[in-house]
Amino acid sequence: METDAAPFANLPADIRAELTDDAFLGGRLHLLQPARGHRAGHDALLLAASAPADARMAVDLGAGVGTAGLALAVRVPEVVVTLVEIDPVTAALARRNAARQTPDLAGRVGVVEADVATLGRPAGPPEPAAGAADLVLMNPPFNDPARHRASPHERRALAHSVPDVGMEMWIKAADRLLAPAGRLALIHRPEAIEALLAGLRGRFGAVTIRAVHPRPDAPAIRLLIGAIKGRRTPPAFLPPLVLAGDDGRPSLNAERLLREAGGL
């Protein structure tokens, strides 16, 4: 398959030779991504689906090749999205992915190379602008090294591993980038719930928690969490999302979200 790799002649040869071109959202979104290492998947698509449809200025932290932010841009034609990615190679792929959609999303989707750790500081980098976003998407690294062995693949480890206590710096970054009453949407593993709620406390309220289950009788594998900056409203649990039935077939909700670019 043609992978549109010509614009990446400056990339490492192993990555340039192994780009894949993958379709998501029933063919509405096409992503170039490395064949090895961190790969786009359902998590980013579910995150985008959980975001409010009235967002107008969004930031996708830890954007990778752009999956969540681009999926949001496909679903919400009015939104302007800034993809934030620390790795220059991955950021280059995100930039190219924005420009290769039909229609071209590059006019509404920009890419900033930045470290989330610096974005939460009062004197953080000027882009993305502090206090300008009404939505921050967050698909942070899931694997606490205390519970999971880090991948030997450098980029995969960067994308997947951060201690649960490190979530506070991600939440601080979201707090700094959001306008008052701006909204945060994130996805994470259930076992990180204590660290997530601790990080949100005092900064965000009106927290909503939706468990994602692979099957009706299976434990939750993900949490979709929403929160509003500056609110003090208590948390609420939303109805769970079940991805497949007992027969293994995708649920109607999963089909609507993952193939039809629907929203929760």
Secondary structure, DSSP 8 states (H G I E B T S, - for coil): -----GGGTTS-HHHHTTEEEEEEGGGTEEEEEESSSS---HHHHHHHHHS-TT--EEEEET-TTTHHHHHHHHH-TT-EEEEEES-HHHHHHHHHHHHTSSS--TTTEEEEE--HHHHTSTT--SSS-TT-EEEEEE----B-TTTS---SSHHHHHHHB--GGGHHHHHHHHHHHEEEEEEEEEEE-GGGHHHHHHHHTTTEEEEEEEEEESSTTS---EEEEEEEET-----EE---EE-B-TTS-B-HHHHHHHTS----
